[in-house]
Amino acid sequence: MSADTLNAPTLGVEERFARVRETLSILRRPGVSGMGVPVLRMRLVEDLTELEELGALEHCAEVLAVTYGGRA
């Protein structure tokens, strides 16, 4: 667990899902590289783990699949 997670207030499903979408949009940009990528990936894993613990991961995966044209 990162210091960011320890200091952050508990986020609800909508806020976590918004962070996941934001992080994915940053990581999908052409030319994104450098030291920030591992931090973004760690944030993504933390948010997805939290969504799983909240019981919302499957629904969020389905929405992301529709958004990005894939399958959940």
C-alpha positions in Angstrom: 0.0 0.0 0.0 1.5 3.4 -1.0 1.6 6.5 1.1 -0.9 8.0 -1.3 -3.4 5.3 -0.4 -2.7 5.6 3.3 -3.3 9.4 3.3 -6.2 9.4 0.9 -9.8 9.4 2.2 -11.8 6.3 1.4 -13.2 6.6 -2.1 -16.5 5.2 -3.2 -17.1 3.1 -6.3 -17.8 6.0 -8.6 -14.6 7.9 -7.5 -12.4 4.8 -7.9 -13.9 4.0 -11.3 -13.3 7.6 -12.4 -9.6 7.3 -11.3 -9.3 4.0 -13.2 -10.7 5.7 -16.4 -8.4 8.7 -15.9 -5.3 6.5 -15.4 -6.1 4.3 -18.4 -6.5 7.4 -20.6 -3.1 8.7 -19.5 -1.4 5.3 -20.1 -3.0 5.0 -23.5 -1.6 8.3 -24.8 1.1 8.0 -27.5 4.6 8.5 -26.2 3.8 8.0 -22.5 7.0 6.7 -20.8 9.4 7.4 -18.0 9.3 7.2 -14.3 5.6 8.1 -14.0 4.4 4.9 -15.8 5.2 2.6 -12.8 3.4 5.0 -10.5 0.4 5.1 -12.7 0.4 1.3 -13.0 0.6 1.0 -9.2 -2.3 3.4 -8.8 -4.3 1.4 -11.4 -3.7 -1.8 -9.5 -4.7 -0.2 -6.2 -7.9 1.2 -7.6 -8.8 -2.1 -9.3 -8.1 -4.0 -6.1 -10.3 -1.6 -4.1 -13.1 -2.0 -6.7 -12.8 -5.8 -6.3 -13.1 -5.4 -2.5 -16.2 -3.2 -3.0 -17.8 -5.8 -5.2 -17.8 -3.6 -8.3 -14.9 -4.9 -10.4 -17.0 -7.0 -12.7 -19.4 -4.2 -13.6 -16.5 -1.7 -14.1 -14.8 -4.2 -16.3 -17.9 -4.5 -18.5 -18.2 -0.8 -18.8 -14.5 -0.5 -19.7 -14.9 -3.3 -22.3 -17.7 -1.4 -24.0 -15.7 1.9 -23.8 -12.6 0.4 -25.3 -14.2 -2.1 -27.7 -13.1 -5.2 -26.0 -14.5 -8.0 -23.8 -14.7 -8.0 -20.0 
